[in-house]
Amino acid sequence: MASTKPETALVLCPKCGARFAVSAAIIGKRARCAVCETPFIVPAPSGLKQVAIGLSTATATPEIDADIPDYIGLNCRVCDTRMYGRPFEIGKQIKCPDCGASNVVPPPPPPKPKNILAALEGEQYELWDADEQPLPSQILAAQPKYITVKCSRCGTLMHPTEKQVGQQIACPDCHTKHVVPPAPSATAKKSVLVSDAETPGIDPAAPPAERPYIRAPIGKMVHEEREEDEYARALEKSRRTGKPMEVDSRGRPIMSQWPLITGVIPFLFTRGVLLRWFGYSAASMVYDICGWLIIWMIGTPTDPAAVELSVLAAVCFSAVGTVLLALWLAGLASIFFAVVTESSEGNATVHSWPSGNILDWLPEFLYLLVAFLVSLGPGCILARLGGGDPDLTAVCVAIGVMLAFPIVVLSQLDNGSMFGILSYRFLISLGRCLFSWTTFYIETGALFALCALVAYFAEHTHILFTLLFTPLFVMSVFLYGRLLGRLGWRLADAMPAQSN
């Protein structure tokens, strides 16, 4: 005799929704939830969410309708409060939690059909197998052939197939009717390859041909672009104002009638000159004050130990002062040559001042030192005319240095070497450009005489007099460099260098 399982039913707790199986014998009776202990009446199986499990046969399996939702939403008919009922409460009344009105739980709406895209219906794209893939020519041959038709009214392009030849098609824009013409006949394309008979041969006995010369593109340098820009601005200004050009075709300023007179004094008030003028004047004044203080502190001691100490201090301070003086002269020499170089090119201002690197000052300092030592030769020759008088000898040496120093400096710049102390071109210019040399020597002689006069008064008057006139000596260096550069500009224009 086959054994049977007790009839059971799957029920849901109306409060917490817990699922558990109960005996079919207590259907319609009161039961208590094993989770939340809520009492409820076990409903009869209705096939909605509660089905019998193993009702008298061992082969029965639990089945749950997946289309029935766990909660069914409805609105109160009185206050429109949203409520939710259980599937076993369909057709029964539940109370609204807000107004207490009774509402019948409706059956759930029928499930909506699934939306299947049209692209997923019918034939789908697939990949060719390795053995089934056709050749590219076969794929191109299987493609439909289109004919290009242009609308005679609006110019819209249409592309009907060859099957539509002779039929009428409407323009999609203006709806004009057109008859599809036959496809044009395909013309055979000429091959771009040369036939074997026309292919040139290479003679192995012939010598190799010369390589073609390909000139590399050469761009303009920075100074050439700057010169062109300056010339364009000067040309535009000349056309606007009607005045003559201020620069030539190379962008260089056109020399004035009196280059050693015009543009000299205004140079002191250009960009960068005032700052360096005041800076070096202040450095020189501080140097002089420190030297006087050291001499005053050492004094003239009478004690032998104090004498030895003062001598040692004097030696140390003299060494430090010599190094500082050399650095001051090196910086001033670099500024002097920058002024001479820029002025010899006709520039109204100095565009490239020396950098703050001390090592960059040494070449200009050596140039200036060699020029000064060489200039002492003519001064020593003239010193013999002094007859042993110290003042007259000093004047003769100063005159010799004043006459030889500009020739040596310009020769060094012309030869590009500190040892190129004589240039044939500048020696000839002493006779050809005598007026320019004379004007230069008169102006520099007056400048030297002014400096000598100030030094004389500073020596025989109060010590502070030297500090007040220290800027005058620094200004003399700027003016002398400006005059020497303008003289070089005048001589280079009158006697241009000959190209080899």
C-alpha positions as CSV (number, residue, x, y, z in Angstrom):
1,M,0.0,0.0,0.0
2,A,1.5,3.3,-1.1
3,S,2.1,5.8,1.5
4,T,0.7,9.3,1.1
5,K,1.9,12.7,2.4
6,P,-0.3,14.9,4.5
7,E,-2.0,17.6,2.5
8,T,-0.2,21.0,3.0
9,A,-0.8,24.5,1.7
10,L,1.7,27.4,1.2
11,V,0.4,30.6,3.0
12,L,1.7,34.1,3.5
13,C,1.6,36.2,6.7
14,P,-0.6,39.3,6.0
15,K,1.7,41.5,8.1
16,C,5.3,40.4,7.5
17,G,4.9,38.4,4.3
18,A,6.6,35.3,5.7
19,R,5.9,32.1,3.8
20,F,5.4,28.8,5.5
21,A,3.4,25.5,4.9
22,V,0.4,24.6,7.0
23,S,-1.8,21.5,7.1
24,A,-4.8,21.4,4.9
25,A,-6.9,20.5,7.9
26,I,-6.6,24.0,9.4
27,I,-7.8,25.8,6.3
28,G,-10.4,28.3,7.4
29,K,-9.2,28.2,11.0
30,R,-7.2,30.7,13.0
31,A,-3.4,30.3,13.0
32,R,-0.5,32.4,14.3
33,C,2.6,33.5,12.3
34,A,5.8,31.9,13.5
35,V,7.8,35.0,12.8
36,C,5.8,38.0,14.0
37,E,3.2,36.0,15.9
38,T,0.3,37.8,14.1
39,P,-3.0,35.8,14.2
40,F,-4.8,35.4,10.9
41,I,-7.3,33.0,9.3
42,V,-5.8,30.4,6.9
43,P,-7.4,31.0,3.5
44,A,-8.4,28.2,1.1
45,P,-6.1,27.5,-1.8
46,S,-7.2,29.8,-4.7
47,G,-4.3,29.2,-7.2
48,L,-3.2,32.8,-6.9
49,K,-0.1,32.5,-4.8
50,Q,-1.0,29.5,-2.6
51,V,-1.1,26.1,-4.2
52,A,-1.2,22.7,-2.6
53,I,2.2,20.9,-2.3
54,G,2.0,17.1,-2.6
55,L,-1.8,16.8,-2.4
56,S,-1.9,12.9,-2.3
57,T,0.7,12.0,-4.8
58,A,4.4,11.9,-4.4
59,T,5.1,13.3,-7.8
60,A,3.4,16.7,-7.1
61,T,5.9,19.7,-7.1
62,P,5.3,23.2,-5.8
63,E,4.2,25.7,-8.5
64,I,4.0,29.5,-8.0
65,D,2.4,31.8,-10.6
66,A,5.3,34.3,-11.4
67,D,2.9,36.8,-13.0
68,I,1.0,37.5,-9.8
69,P,2.8,40.4,-7.9
70,D,3.4,40.2,-4.1
71,Y,1.4,43.5,-3.6
72,I,-1.5,45.0,-5.4
73,G,-1.8,48.8,-5.3
74,L,-5.2,50.6,-5.0
75,N,-6.4,54.1,-4.0
76,C,-9.0,54.8,-1.4
77,R,-12.3,55.7,-2.9
78,V,-12.9,58.4,-0.3
79,C,-9.5,60.0,0.5
80,D,-7.5,58.7,-2.4
81,T,-4.8,57.2,0.0
82,R,-2.5,54.8,-1.7
83,M,-2.8,51.2,-0.2
84,Y,-1.5,47.8,-1.0
85,G,-3.2,44.5,-0.7
86,R,-2.0,40.9,-0.8
87,P,-3.0,38.4,-3.6
88,F,-5.1,36.4,-1.2
89,E,-7.2,39.5,-0.4
90,I,-8.4,39.9,-4.0
91,G,-12.2,40.5,-3.9
92,K,-12.1,41.2,-0.2
93,Q,-12.5,44.5,1.6
94,I,-9.7,46.3,3.4
95,K,-10.0,49.4,5.5
96,C,-8.2,52.6,4.6
97,P,-5.6,53.5,7.4
98,D,-6.6,57.2,7.1
99,C,-10.3,57.5,6.8
100,G,-11.4,53.9,7.7
101,A,-13.5,53.5,4.5
102,S,-13.8,49.9,3.1
103,N,-12.3,49.2,-0.3
104,V,-12.4,46.1,-2.4
105,V,-9.0,44.8,-3.5
106,P,-9.1,44.6,-7.4
107,P,-7.4,41.8,-9.3
108,P,-3.9,42.8,-10.7
109,P,-3.8,44.3,-14.2
110,P,-2.8,41.8,-16.9
111,P,0.9,41.7,-17.6
112,K,2.1,43.9,-20.4
113,P,3.5,42.1,-23.4
114,K,7.3,42.3,-23.7
115,N,8.6,44.9,-26.1
116,I,10.8,43.2,-28.6
117,L,12.8,45.4,-30.9
118,A,12.1,45.1,-34.6
119,A,15.8,44.7,-35.3
120,L,15.7,41.5,-33.3
121,E,13.1,40.0,-35.5
122,G,13.7,38.3,-38.8
123,E,17.2,37.5,-40.2
124,Q,20.1,38.7,-38.1
125,Y,23.7,39.6,-39.1
126,E,26.1,36.8,-38.5
127,L,29.8,36.2,-39.1
128,W,31.0,34.1,-42.0
129,D,32.7,30.9,-41.2
130,A,36.3,30.5,-42.3
131,D,35.3,28.2,-45.2
132,E,32.1,30.0,-46.2
133,Q,33.5,33.6,-46.5
134,P,33.1,34.8,-50.1
135,L,35.8,36.7,-52.0
136,P,35.7,40.5,-52.0
137,S,34.9,40.5,-55.7
138,Q,31.9,38.3,-55.1
139,I,30.7,40.6,-52.3
140,L,31.0,43.6,-54.6
141,A,29.2,41.8,-57.4
142,A,26.3,41.0,-55.0
143,Q,25.8,44.6,-54.0
144,P,23.0,46.4,-55.7
145,K,23.9,48.9,-58.4
146,Y,22.6,52.4,-57.9
147,I,22.1,55.1,-60.5
148,T,22.6,58.8,-59.6
149,V,19.7,61.0,-60.7
150,K,19.7,64.8,-60.1
151,C,16.4,66.6,-59.7
152,S,16.0,69.1,-62.5
153,R,14.1,71.5,-60.2
154,C,15.8,71.6,-56.8
155,G,19.1,69.7,-57.5
156,T,18.5,66.9,-55.0
157,L,20.5,63.8,-55.7
158,M,18.5,60.5,-55.8
159,H,20.0,57.0,-56.0
160,P,17.5,54.5,-57.5
161,T,18.6,50.9,-58.2
162,E,19.0,49.3,-61.7
163,K,15.6,47.6,-61.3
164,Q,13.9,51.0,-61.4
165,V,15.3,51.9,-64.8
166,G,12.4,53.3,-66.9
167,Q,10.2,53.9,-63.9
168,Q,9.2,57.2,-62.4
169,I,10.4,58.3,-59.0
170,A,9.5,61.4,-57.1
171,C,11.9,63.8,-55.6
172,P,11.8,63.7,-51.8
173,D,12.1,67.5,-51.5
174,C,10.0,69.0,-54.3
175,H,8.1,65.9,-55.4
176,T,9.0,66.4,-59.1
177,K,8.6,63.2,-61.2
178,H,11.7,61.8,-63.0
179,V,12.2,58.8,-65.2
180,V,15.2,56.7,-64.1
181,P,17.6,56.6,-67.0
182,P,19.7,53.5,-67.8
183,A,23.1,53.2,-66.0
184,P,26.0,54.7,-67.9
185,S,28.3,52.3,-69.6
186,A,31.5,51.6,-67.6
187,T,34.6,52.9,-69.2
188,A,37.8,50.9,-69.0
189,K,40.4,52.6,-66.8
190,K,43.9,53.0,-68.2
191,S,46.5,51.2,-66.1
192,V,48.9,53.4,-64.3
193,L,51.6,50.8,-64.6
194,V,54.2,50.9,-67.4
195,S,54.4,47.9,-69.7
196,D,57.6,45.8,-69.6
197,A,58.6,47.0,-73.0
198,E,58.4,50.6,-71.9
199,T,60.3,50.1,-68.6
200,P,63.7,51.8,-68.8
201,G,66.7,49.7,-68.1
202,I,69.8,50.4,-66.2
203,D,73.2,50.2,-67.9
204,P,75.6,48.7,-65.4
205,A,78.6,50.1,-67.4
206,A,77.4,53.7,-67.2
207,P,78.9,55.9,-64.4
208,P,76.5,57.0,-61.6
209,A,74.8,60.3,-62.1
210,E,75.4,63.3,-59.9
211,R,73.1,63.7,-57.0
212,P,70.6,66.6,-57.5
213,Y,71.4,69.6,-55.3
214,I,68.5,70.3,-52.9
215,R,68.8,73.6,-51.2
216,A,67.6,73.5,-47.6
217,P,65.1,76.2,-46.7
218,I,66.8,79.0,-44.8
219,G,64.7,81.1,-42.4
220,K,65.4,84.6,-41.4
221,M,67.4,85.3,-38.3
222,V,66.0,87.2,-35.3
223,H,68.0,90.4,-36.0
224,E,66.9,90.3,-39.7
225,E,63.2,90.1,-38.7
226,R,63.7,92.9,-36.2
227,E,65.4,95.1,-38.9
228,E,62.5,94.5,-41.3
229,D,60.0,95.4,-38.7
230,E,61.8,98.6,-37.8
231,Y,62.0,99.5,-41.5
232,A,58.3,98.8,-42.0
233,R,57.4,101.0,-39.0
234,A,59.7,103.8,-40.2
235,L,58.3,103.7,-43.7
236,E,54.7,103.8,-42.4
237,K,55.7,106.8,-40.2
238,S,57.4,108.6,-43.1
239,R,54.3,108.2,-45.3
240,R,52.0,109.4,-42.5
241,T,54.0,112.5,-41.5
242,G,55.8,113.3,-44.7
243,K,59.2,113.4,-43.0
244,P,62.3,111.6,-44.4
245,M,63.1,108.0,-43.4
246,E,64.8,107.5,-40.0
247,V,66.2,104.0,-40.8
248,D,67.7,102.4,-43.9
249,S,66.6,99.3,-45.7
250,R,68.5,97.2,-43.2
251,G,66.6,98.7,-40.3
252,R,69.6,100.7,-39.1
253,P,69.2,104.4,-38.2
254,I,70.2,106.9,-40.8
255,M,73.1,109.0,-39.6
256,S,72.4,112.6,-38.8
257,Q,74.5,115.5,-40.1
258,W,76.3,115.9,-36.8
259,P,76.6,112.4,-35.2
260,L,79.1,113.5,-32.5
261,I,76.8,116.3,-31.3
262,T,73.2,115.1,-31.7
263,G,72.0,112.2,-29.6
264,V,74.8,112.4,-27.0
265,I,73.4,114.2,-24.0
266,P,69.8,112.7,-24.4
267,F,71.5,109.2,-24.2
268,L,72.1,109.7,-20.4
269,F,68.3,109.8,-19.9
270,T,67.4,106.7,-21.9
271,R,66.2,103.4,-20.6
272,G,68.7,101.6,-18.3
273,V,71.3,104.4,-18.2
274,L,70.0,106.3,-15.2
275,L,69.7,103.1,-13.1
276,R,73.3,102.0,-13.8
277,W,74.6,105.6,-13.4
278,F,73.1,106.0,-9.9
279,G,74.0,102.4,-9.0
280,Y,77.7,102.7,-9.8
281,S,77.9,106.1,-8.3
282,A,76.4,104.9,-5.0
283,A,78.8,101.9,-5.0
284,S,81.8,104.2,-5.5
285,M,80.7,106.5,-2.7
286,V,80.2,103.6,-0.3
287,Y,83.7,102.3,-1.3
288,D,85.3,105.7,-0.6
289,I,83.5,106.0,2.8
290,C,84.6,102.6,3.9
291,G,88.2,103.3,3.0
292,W,88.2,106.6,4.9
293,L,86.6,104.9,7.9
294,I,89.3,102.2,7.9
295,I,92.1,104.7,7.7
296,W,90.5,106.7,10.5
297,M,90.2,103.6,12.7
298,I,93.8,102.5,12.1
299,G,95.1,106.0,12.7
300,T,98.8,106.5,13.6
301,P,99.5,104.3,16.7
302,T,102.7,104.8,18.8
303,D,102.6,101.5,20.6
304,P,104.7,98.8,18.7
305,A,102.0,96.2,19.2
306,A,99.3,98.6,17.9
307,V,101.6,99.4,15.0
308,E,101.9,95.7,14.0
309,L,98.1,95.3,14.4
310,S,97.4,98.3,12.3
311,V,99.7,97.1,9.6
312,L,98.1,93.7,9.5
313,A,94.6,95.3,9.3
314,A,95.8,97.6,6.6
315,V,97.1,94.7,4.5
316,C,93.8,92.8,4.9
317,F,91.6,95.7,4.1
318,S,93.8,96.6,1.2
319,A,93.4,93.1,-0.3
320,V,89.7,93.2,0.1
321,G,89.5,96.7,-1.3
322,T,91.6,95.7,-4.3
323,V,89.3,92.8,-5.1
324,L,86.2,95.0,-4.8
325,L,87.8,97.7,-6.9
326,A,88.6,95.1,-9.6
327,L,85.0,93.9,-9.6
328,W,83.7,97.5,-9.8
329,L,86.1,98.3,-12.8
330,A,85.1,95.0,-14.5
331,G,81.4,95.8,-14.3
332,L,82.0,99.4,-15.5
333,A,84.2,98.1,-18.4
334,S,81.4,95.7,-19.5
335,I,78.9,98.6,-19.5
336,F,81.4,100.8,-21.3
337,F,81.8,98.3,-24.2
338,A,78.0,97.7,-24.4
339,V,77.5,101.5,-24.8
340,V,80.3,101.7,-27.5
341,T,78.9,98.7,-29.4
342,E,75.3,99.8,-29.4
343,S,76.2,103.4,-30.3
344,S,78.5,102.2,-33.2
345,E,75.3,100.6,-34.7
346,G,73.4,103.9,-34.5
347,N,71.0,102.8,-31.8
348,A,69.5,105.5,-29.7
349,T,69.4,103.2,-26.6
350,V,71.2,100.1,-25.4
351,H,69.1,97.0,-26.2
352,S,71.5,94.4,-24.6
353,W,73.0,95.3,-21.3
354,P,75.6,93.1,-19.6
355,S,74.3,90.2,-17.5
356,G,74.8,89.9,-13.7
357,N,77.3,87.1,-14.1
358,I,80.8,88.3,-13.0
359,L,82.6,85.9,-15.3
360,D,81.0,87.7,-18.3
361,W,82.7,90.9,-17.3
362,L,86.2,89.6,-17.4
363,P,86.7,89.7,-21.3
364,E,85.7,93.4,-21.5
365,F,87.9,94.2,-18.5
366,L,90.9,92.6,-20.2
367,Y,90.1,94.5,-23.4
368,L,90.1,97.7,-21.5
369,L,93.2,96.9,-19.5
370,V,95.2,96.0,-22.6
371,A,94.0,99.2,-24.4
372,F,95.0,101.3,-21.4
373,L,98.5,99.7,-21.1
374,V,99.1,100.2,-24.8
375,S,98.0,103.8,-24.6
376,L,100.6,104.5,-21.9
377,G,103.3,104.1,-24.5
378,P,102.6,107.3,-26.4
379,G,102.0,109.0,-23.1
380,C,105.4,107.9,-21.8
381,I,107.0,109.3,-24.9
382,L,105.3,112.6,-24.4
383,A,106.3,112.6,-20.8
384,R,109.9,113.3,-21.8
385,L,108.7,116.7,-22.9
386,G,107.8,117.5,-19.3
387,G,111.5,118.1,-18.4
388,G,111.1,116.4,-15.0
389,D,108.2,118.6,-13.8
390,P,105.7,116.2,-12.1
391,D,102.6,118.2,-13.1
392,L,103.7,118.7,-16.6
393,T,104.7,115.0,-16.9
394,A,101.3,114.0,-15.7
395,V,99.6,116.3,-18.2
396,C,101.8,114.8,-21.1
397,V,100.9,111.3,-20.1
398,A,97.2,112.1,-19.9
399,I,97.3,113.7,-23.4
400,G,99.1,110.7,-24.8
401,V,96.5,108.3,-23.3
402,M,93.6,110.5,-24.5
403,L,95.0,110.5,-28.1
404,A,95.9,106.8,-28.3
405,F,93.1,105.1,-26.3
406,P,90.3,105.6,-28.8
407,I,92.4,104.3,-31.7
408,V,93.4,101.2,-29.8
409,V,89.8,100.4,-28.6
410,L,88.3,100.9,-32.1
411,S,91.0,98.8,-33.6
412,Q,90.3,96.0,-31.1
413,L,86.6,96.0,-31.9
414,D,87.4,96.1,-35.7
415,N,89.8,93.2,-35.5
416,G,87.7,91.2,-33.0
417,S,90.7,90.6,-30.6
418,M,92.1,92.3,-27.6
419,F,95.6,92.1,-29.1
420,G,94.5,93.8,-32.4
421,I,95.6,97.1,-31.2
422,L,96.0,98.7,-34.6
423,S,93.6,98.6,-37.6
424,Y,94.7,99.9,-41.0
425,R,91.2,101.2,-41.8
426,F,91.1,103.4,-38.7
427,L,94.7,104.6,-39.2
428,I,93.7,105.8,-42.6
429,S,90.6,107.4,-41.2
430,L,92.8,109.9,-39.3
431,G,93.5,111.6,-42.5
432,R,90.2,111.1,-44.4
433,C,87.9,111.9,-41.5
434,L,90.0,114.5,-39.8
435,F,87.0,116.7,-38.9
436,S,85.3,113.8,-37.1
437,W,88.4,112.9,-35.2
438,T,89.0,116.6,-34.3
439,T,85.5,117.0,-33.0
440,F,85.8,113.9,-30.9
441,Y,89.1,115.0,-29.4
442,I,87.7,118.4,-28.6
443,E,84.7,117.0,-26.8
444,T,86.6,114.3,-24.9
445,G,89.3,116.9,-24.0
446,A,86.7,119.2,-22.5
447,L,85.3,116.2,-20.6
448,F,88.8,115.2,-19.2
449,A,89.5,118.8,-18.3
450,L,86.3,119.0,-16.3
451,C,87.1,115.7,-14.5
452,A,90.6,116.9,-13.8
453,L,89.3,120.2,-12.4
454,V,86.9,118.4,-10.1
455,A,89.6,116.1,-8.9
456,Y,91.9,119.1,-8.2
457,F,89.2,120.8,-6.1
458,A,88.4,117.5,-4.3
459,E,92.0,117.0,-3.3
460,H,92.5,120.6,-1.9
461,T,89.1,121.0,-0.3
462,H,86.9,119.0,2.1
463,I,86.8,115.3,1.8
464,L,83.0,115.3,1.2
465,F,83.6,117.3,-2.0
466,T,84.8,114.1,-3.7
467,L,81.6,112.2,-2.7
468,L,79.4,115.0,-4.2
469,F,81.2,114.8,-7.6
470,T,81.5,111.0,-7.8
471,P,78.5,110.7,-10.1
472,L,80.3,113.1,-12.4
473,F,83.2,110.6,-13.0
474,V,80.7,107.8,-13.7
475,M,78.7,110.0,-16.1
476,S,82.0,110.7,-17.9
477,V,82.5,107.0,-18.6
478,F,79.0,106.8,-20.2
479,L,79.5,110.0,-22.2
480,Y,83.0,108.9,-23.4
481,G,81.6,105.5,-24.5
482,R,78.7,107.2,-26.3
483,L,81.1,109.6,-28.1
484,L,83.5,106.7,-29.0
485,G,80.6,104.6,-30.4
486,R,79.2,107.5,-32.5
487,L,82.7,108.1,-33.8
488,G,83.0,104.4,-34.8
489,W,79.6,104.7,-36.5
490,R,80.7,107.7,-38.5
491,L,84.0,106.1,-39.5
492,A,82.3,102.8,-40.5
493,D,79.9,104.7,-42.7
494,A,82.6,106.7,-44.3
495,M,85.0,103.8,-44.8
496,P,83.1,100.6,-45.1
497,A,85.0,97.3,-44.6
498,Q,86.0,95.6,-47.9
499,S,84.6,92.1,-48.3
500,N,87.1,89.4,-49.3
